[in-house]
Amino acid sequence: MLEQHIDIPTTDGAMNSYVVCPEEGGPFPVVLFYMDAPGKREELHDMARRLASVGYYVVLPNLYYRRSRDFWVQERTPEVMAVMFDHMASLNAATTYVDTEAMLRFVDAQPQTSASRIGAVGYCMSGPFVMWAAAQFPARLRCIASIHGANMATDADDSPHRMAPKIRCECYFACAETDIWAPPADIRKLEDALKAAGTLHRIEWYPGTEHGFVFPQRAVYNQAAATRHWERLFSLFARALR
């Protein structure tokens, strides 16, 4: 693997990011990896490496760069979680536009990338982010995946489910059976919006799982379900980014 820790310039500052791709071959299709709420950390670097190992150029930014270059949750104390939720609340559709535009500009300039072939994956809090990115840059993203995405249907004008008419790419949604951040009623709203818009999509429920089931360092980690999520991601990217 070729690995770099770099700063990607945005209109809001320097977005410190982890970038990884295979050593040989290329140029490679691109996967934009939007982090979950606990922050950019080695656990996510490992997941980015796994994607890169099958032939992708992966960009994993620290989305909290406006507030901290190195925040990540090591221990879930009330104090740390309060900071995390405060950081989460600072991100929205507008920040997603800034950050995605910067990543696209970055990958366009890299000799190792095939920047006409771009997909995105978002975990937990970033489920909405990949929806916003696909709606904001419909000509650039060929596919998106939301893995136990949170707050996918809200009353806000920019709710992720309201983005469906603007999205032109294939979408995959992995949903935990038990998830207070994405209850079945919200997913039904999401599905209804996608169907009404004619958006190519698949919503898949993962029985016996809880929010965060893909992360090996979580108590709710479900190895079989996590493996299935990798299978689905590899299939989606192979199909849409070929």
C-alpha positions, -999 to 999 in steps of 0.1 A, spaced: 0 0 0 10 36 -7 -1 56 23 0 94 30 -12 117 57 -18 150 39 -37 183 42 -63 189 16 -70 227 13 -106 238 16 -122 272 18 -125 266 56 -90 255 63 -66 225 60 -85 192 61 -60 166 74 -67 133 56 -54 98 52 -49 86 16 -42 51 5 -40 31 -27 -22 0 -41 15 2 -49 11 -12 -84 -14 -7 -113 -36 22 -117 -49 47 -123 -75 36 -97 -111 44 -92 -117 67 -62 -136 60 -30 -144 90 -7 -146 76 28 -167 98 52 -160 90 88 -183 82 117 -188 104 147 -160 91 169 -135 106 145 -107 97 121 -86 70 138 -65 38 131 -96 16 130 -109 36 100 -74 37 84 -76 -1 85 -109 -1 68 -96 23 41 -67 -1 36 -91 -29 30 -108 -9 3 -75 1 -13 -63 -35 -13 -89 -45 -39 -79 -16 -63 -92 18 -51 -77 51 -43 -93 60 -9 -95 94 7 -105 95 44 -107 131 57 -109 143 93 -143 161 90 -137 178 123 -107 198 110 -125 231 116 -124 224 153 -97 198 159 -70 179 139 -68 149 161 -101 144 179 -113 108 182 -131 89 209 -108 66 229 -131 62 259 -168 69 259 -170 91 290 -199 116 293 -174 145 288 -159 131 257 -193 122 242 -205 157 248 -176 171 228 -183 145 201 -219 155 198 -209 191 197 -185 184 168 -212 164 150 -236 193 153 -211 216 134 -214 195 102 -243 198 77 -250 200 40 -230 232 36 -199 218 52 -203 186 32 -203 206 0 -171 224 10 -153 192 20 -165 171 -10 -156 199 -35 -121 199 -20 -117 162 -22 -128 162 -58 -104 189 -67 -77 169 -49 -83 136 -67 -86 153 -101 -50 164 -97 -35 130 -87 -18 108 -113 -28 76 -96 -66 83 -98 -92 76 -125 -112 106 -113 -141 100 -137 -149 69 -116 -158 80 -80 -179 64 -53 -185 73 -17 -192 55 16 -204 70 48 -208 54 82 -233 64 109 -233 102 110 -221 103 75 -250 85 59 -266 119 53 -232 132 40 -230 108 11 -266 116 2 -258 153 2 -226 148 -18 -244 128 -44 -271 155 -47 -246 183 -48 -223 166 -73 -245 144 -94 -222 144 -124 -192 132 -103 -204 104 -80 -213 71 -96 -224 54 -65 -228 59 -27 -232 36 3 -246 45 37 -237 20 64 -261 23 94 -266 59 85 -281 81 111 -309 108 107 -317 97 72 -352 112 73 -359 144 93 -382 174 91 -355 197 77 -356 210 42 -323 194 35 -331 160 50 -313 132 32 -345 116 20 -354 148 3 -323 146 -18 -335 116 -37 -348 136 -68 -313 151 -72 -294 119 -70 -285 101 -103 -262 74 -90 -268 39 -75 -273 39 -38 -269 12 -11 -282 14 24 -272 -11 51 -295 -9 81 -291 -23 115 -322 -41 129 -319 -21 161 -309 15 156 -323 45 176 -306 67 150 -323 51 121 -357 36 132 -378 17 107 -402 46 102 -373 68 90 -361 41 66 -396 37 52 -396 75 45 -363 71 28 -374 42 7 -406 59 -3 -387 90 -14 -362 69 -34 -390 50 -51 -409 82 -59 -378 97 -75 -369 66 -94 -335 65 -78 -316 32 -83 -312 19 -48 -311 -11 -24 -320 -10 12 -309 -41 31 -317 -49 68 -291 -68 88 -309 -90 113 -296 -93 148 -274 -62 145 -272 -28 163 -260 6 152 -222 4 147 -221 -33 139 -193 -30 113 -166 -17 137 -144 -44 152 -136 -23 183 -172 -19 193 -191 -41 217 -219 -44 191 -195 -57 164 -211 -85 144 -185 -103 123 -209 -120 99 -228 -88 92 -196 -68 89 -183 -93 64 -216 -90 44 -212 -52 43 -178 -56 28 -191 -80 2 -219 -55 -7 -194 -26 -9 -170 -45 -31 -199 -56 -54 -213 -20 -56 -179 -4 -64 -169 -31 -89 -202 -26 -107 -205 12 -107 -168 21 -110 -157 -4 -136 
